[in-house]
Amino acid sequence: MRGVNVGGVRILMAELRALLAETGFSSVTTVLASGNVLFDLDEGDPHEAERRMEQAVGERFGYRARILVLPVDELREAAAAYPHPRAEGKHAYLIFAEDSATAEAVAAEAPSSNEDLIAVRGSVVYWEVAKGRTLDSPFGAALAKRKGAFLTTRNLQTIEKILKAA
């Protein structure tokens, strides 16, 4: 879930878990306090799950949530494909786009910079940036101004915690 517990949007994870269970999702678990949710979908459509969750969250919390549902195997593959060497003093991010064309467009819009390492694989943009420069590096600043297609960014450490909880 994008934008939870930042910028004035506050949702308690216990309340989110309860809501999603009421909405019919099973084995609901939240990871950290930033809208990361694990649940069993069985054989349902991930896009339909996104719509159901967005509607339920909007009705309960008055927040127009944007939600991306990814199977755990896809999340694991995306994390394993991180192309940059992990380095002390650097943040490793994965930016999830709605589709590969959007990911390619985001990467193509990245300003030329020695500060940001950018790569794309499918619908994921991989980004490495110095700690403390996430918001004001050339790519970070461009992302903050970007309008249009839905993107959600997760730190690779956060993804590893989600996968550990899965």
N, C-alpha and C positions, 0 to 999 in steps of 0.2 A: 504494500500500500504506500503510495507516494505522499510525502509531506505530512506525516503524522508526528506529533509532538515536536514540531518546529514551527516557527512563524505564527504562534498563537493557536494552532490546532492541537488541542489536548484531548486525547482519548486514552483512558486507562485500559491496559491490556486485559485485565480481568473482565471488564465490560465488553470489550471486543470479542473475547473468547465466548462469553455467554451469548452475545448476539448471534455470532456465527453458528453456534450450536442450536439456538432457537430457529435459525434460518434453515436448518437441515443438514449442516455439514457435520461430519463425524471426526472424532479423534483430533479436535482442534487444540493446537498448542501455539502460543506466541513465543517468539524468540527476541529478546531485548525489548526495548520500549519504542521501537520505531516502525511498527506496523508489519513486521515479518510474521507470517502465520503459516504453520504447517497444518494440513488437514488431509483426510482421505477423500478422494474424489471418485474412486473406483473407476467406472467407465464413462463418467459424464464428460461433457464438453467443457474444456477450460474457459472458453469465451463466455459460455452461459454462466459458469460459476463467477466469472468477473462481473457480469451484469447483475447477478443476484446479490453479490456482496456489495457492489457500488450502491444499489438501490437500498439495501438494508442499512448500510452505514449512513447514507444520506438522510433516510427517514428518522433514524434513531439519534444521530449526533448532529444533524444539520450541516454536514460537511460533504461537499461534492468530491468524493474520493475517486481517485484514479487507481485502479488495481490491475496488476499483472499477475496472472496465474501461470506458473511454470512447473512442469513435472520435476521431481527431485533429480531424476537422471539427467535432464537438460541442464539444471543448475550445476550439478556435479561436473558435467562435461565443460560447461562455460568456465568454471573455476579452474579446472585442470588445464584448460587451453590458455591461461594467462601467459602472454608471450614475452613480457619484460622480466628481466632478472629482479628478484625481490631484493631491495636495497634498504639499508638503515637510513633513516631520515627521509624516506619516500612513502607516499600513500599509493596503494594499488587499488584502482577502482574498476568496476564493471558497470557500464551504462547499458541498460536494457531498453531497446527500442521496440516499437510495435512490429517492425519488419526489417529485413536486410536493406531495403532501399533507404529507409530512414536512417539506419546506422551509417550507411555509406555517405549520406548527405551530411550528417553531423560531423563525421570525420573530415569530409572535404571542406567544411566551413572552418575547420580549426586553423587559427592563425599560425604561420610558420614560427616556430619557437624552439629554442634549445631547452626550455623549461619543462615542456610537456612531451611525453612519449605517447603516441596514439597508434592504435592498430584496430582493425575490424575483423571479426569472424562471424559471419551470419548476421544476426540481429543484435550482436553485442559489440560495443565499442570498449576497448581496453585502454585505460588511461593511467599513466604514472606521473606523479607530480610531487614536488618537495613538500614535506609537512609544513603547514603554516601558509601555503600558497594556493590551496584548493580554490578559494574564491577569487583570488586576484592574479592567478597565472593567466597568460593569454587565452588558453583554452577554457579555463574556469570562468573567466569573465565573459567569454563568448557564449558559454552554456547558460549562464545566468540571464543573458539578454534574449536567448532563443525563445521564440514563440512557435506554436503550431503543434506538431506531433508529440505524442506522449512519450516521455523518457523517464526512467527512474534509475538512480545511481545507488550502488551499494559498494562499500569498502570490501575488499577481498577478505579481510579478517572477519567481517560480519557474515559473509557468505559461508566461510568455514565454520562459524558457530552454528549457523542454520543447518548445515550439512551434518554436523556432529549431533545435533538434536533430532535429526530425521531418523 
